Amino acid sequence: MYAHFLVPTGLVAGLASSAPLVVTAHGRDVRNVGEIRGIAALTRRTVRRAATVIAVSDYLRRELEAKVPEAVGKTQVIDSGVDLERFTVEPAPDGGPRFLCIGALTERKNVVRLADAFERLAEGTLTFLGDGELRGRLEGRPDVELAGAVTHDEIPAWIARAHVICQPSLVEPFGQVLLEAMAMQRPVLGTAVGGPRELVTEATGALADPYSVESIRDGLQRAIALGVPNPAGRAVAAEHDLSTQVARIERVLTRYGTTRTVS
């Protein structure tokens, strides 16, 4: 059995069959432990039942093991990867600088501080893809566009029209959007808290203290100075190619028997 998310999916999978269980933990999984009553016990039960737990970043592995000691020794890191055939190299757009933030307009995504930092930068445009409860605090700002939610299939075209992709979240367990942007040779601004530390280098972008508007503004400046296209980003993304990550998952699954059908 292979399940994504520890609770409820992994829990149900473990109860439904006696087959070996492999389960992938995501950021929401780990944040729920200690935040929602009863989730810690259910998570520990899932982890004890699992033959292997997969975390999408080393940051998330450390967080899971700190909250759920049963995960120590049975957790390995395999991230979600990036489809290099979908997120291809695109030329730099005209004008600029154009900044793009992809994600829900929520406190965790830190969109208000990003908008404040952009105002202090005083150049270019900032576009938000996504919707959420903080939309009202972003409306009416000069040179800020609220494009609303879009489908994942539309994301590559939006990245192609931008110079820098921004994700200065309060915490980001992995940083999928940053990896997709780097695959398209866009410099990025990421949060210094979480998985982006494992992806973003000085050659591919900047990391910012998410609680500091000045740090975010400085990060925007450093990222745009790298220019577009940014080949270093594509090189990092190639190390996280989706096909490579899938092959790693397959090796984990086949370890527990190649004759049974995996669901």
N, C-alpha and C positions, 0 to 999 in steps of 0.2 A: 504494500500500500504506500502511495506517495501523496502527501497532502501539503498544501500551502496554508499557512497560518496555524499556530499552535492551538488556539481556541477560537471558534468551535470546531473548525474543520479537522484538525489533527486529533482532537479528542474523540470526535465521532468516528473517524477512520479507525482509531485504535480499538474502540468498542465494537465496531462492526465486523472485525475479522481478527483472526489470530496470526495472520501473515505478518512478516517483518514490516515495521513501520518506519518510513523516512519522512520527516516533516521539515519544511522550511519556515523559519521564523522571520517575521518582518517587524518593522519599527513599531507599528501599532500594537502588535503582540506584547512586546517588551514594555511599552509604556503603560499598557493596561494592568500589568502586575503591580499591585500596590495602589492603583488608582480606582479600580472597580472592585467592589466587595466580592469575594469568592473566586476571582480570577486567578489569584496566586495558587490556590490549592488545585484548581483545574489544570493550570499550566504545569505544575509539578507532576501531576498524574500523567499528562501527555508526554512529558519529557522522560519520565521513568519508563513508560511503555515503549518509547521510540528506540529503534536500533541506532539511528543516527539523526542528529539535528543539524540542519544547515542554516547558517546565518548569512545574510547578504552583505555583511561587512565585518571587519575585525572589531570595529567599535561596537556593533550590535552584539557580537559574540561576548565581548567583555561585560556589557550591560546585562545580558541574559545570565551569564554565569554568576554575576554578583547577586542577582535577584533570585536565581533558581540554581542552587548548588548542584542539583542533580544533572545539570547540563555540562558540568566540568568533565572533560575527558571523552565526551561523545559529540561534541559540536565542532564542525569545521566550516570554513568560510568559502562560499561559492556565490558570487554576486549575480545579479540579474542579467548582466551583459548588455551589449548594444548591437543592433542589427546594422552592420556596416553597409549593407546593400540598400537599406532604406534611408539611413542618415549619411548621405554622400557629401563629398566636398563641393561647395558652392562658392562662386566668386563673391567679392565684397559688394554690398549694395551701394548705390550712389548716396551722396550726402552723409549726414551723420554728425555726431555719433548716435546710433540708435540702440537703446538698451531695452531688453525684453525680460520680463519676469513671468514664469510659467508656474501656476499653482493656485490653490484656493486663496481667497482674500481673507485670511485668518490670522490670528495672533501668532501662531507658531510659524507661519510663513514670513512673518516680520515685514509685511508690506508697507506699513506706515513709516517705519524707520527708513526703509529703502526710498520711499517717496521723499522724505525729508532730506535724505542724503543727496538725492538727485537735484533737489531745489538748490542746495548749497553748491553743487557742481556748476549749475547755471549754464549748461550747454546741452544740445541734443534733444532727444525725445525719449520718453519712457513709456512702454506699453505693458499692460498687465493682461495676461491670458488667464481667465478663471473668474470665479464669482465667490461671494461669501459675505459674512456679516460686516466686514470692514469696508465694503464698497463706498458707503457714504462718506468715509473719512478720506477717500481718494478722489472723489468727484470734484470737478471744477478747478483742479490744479493746472497751472500753465504747462503745456507741452506733455501732459500725462494723458494717455489714451487707455480707456477701459474697454477691451475688446470682448469681454465675456468669455464664457466657457466654449471650447471647441473640441472636436473629436481628436483622438490621438493621431489619426491619419493626416490631420492638417498641421501637426506640429512641425514637421520638416520645412514646410513652406514658410512658416512664421520665423523659424530660426534663420533661414536663408535671407530673410529681409532685415536681420539684426546684425549689429556689430559685437555686442557683448550680451551674454545670457547671465541673468542674476538670480541667485538663490541664497540670500543671506538669512536663512531660517534660524530660529532660536535653537533648533536642533534638527539635523537631517541624518537619519540612520545610514543612508547610502549616498544619494545624489544622482538619481537616474537622469534627470534633466541635464545636469552638468555633463555627464558622460555623452549623452546624445549630441549636445552642442559641440563638445570637443571633437567628436567624430566628424562634424561638419566644419572643422577648423575654425571654430569661434572661440575667442578667449572668454573666460568665465569669471564670475565673482561668486564665491561660495562661502558658506559659514565655516568658522573655525571649530564648530562644535559638531562632532559626528564623523560620518563616513567620508565627506569631501576631503579631509586631510589625507586619505589614502589615494585620492585621484588627482588633486590639483597641485601643480608645481609652480614655481616662479616662471617657468617657460610657458605654462598653459593658462595662467590667470592669477587670481589673488584670493586669499582667505581673509575674512573680516571678523572682528568681534561683533556678534549680532546685536549686542546691547549698546553699541557705540555708533551714533550717526556719523561721527568723524571718521571712524575706522571704515565704515561702509563707503563713505565718499572717497576716501583715499584708495580703497580697493577698486572702485569704479575707474579712477584715474589710472591706476596701474594696469588694469585689464585693457582699457582702450589703447594704452600706449603700446601694447604688444602687436596691434595691427591685425588685419584680416586679409588673406587667410593666415591661420596659425597652424603650421604643419606639426608642431609639437603636440598639439591636442589630438590630432589624428593618430599619432604614434602611441599615445597613452590609450586611446580608445581601442586600438588594434590589440592591445594586451587583454582587453575585456570583450573581445569578439563573442557574439552570442553563440556561435557554433562551438567555440572552445568551452564555454560555460556549460552548454548542453551536454557535451561529451563528458565533462567532469561529473555531471549529475548521473549520466548513464552508467559511469563506472561505479558510482556509489550504489545504484539500484541493482546492478548485476552482481555485486558482491554477495547479495543475499539469495542468489539463485537465478539462473537464466531460463529455467523451464516453465516458470509460472508467468502468467500474464500480469503485468503491472498496471494498476489503475490509479 
